[in-house]
């Protein structure tokens, strides 16, 4: 059971990598768009994160405060991506820069919470 949990952790990290990597590609190319890789990364990270929030295959108590913070940040990231994508479709095709940078910063913050909060 522990190996299965580690596989789900790997999938969760892969989702983060897709989300942040897709964001970084757009940031370095100065396009400021929400792309399909970012959407896929968000979905993968969310599903795997919810699976990890279940107390299966572990012998210790989960930190539910940490899980709640990570879930709230994930929902905010998703909302910003949705708002930015909708504005981009209506206007010039680019996400407003403030929304775009907030997506990247919050994604990195969520990873920081995962690694640094014990």
Order of alpha helices (4+ residues) and beta strands (2+ residues): alpha-alpha-alpha-alpha
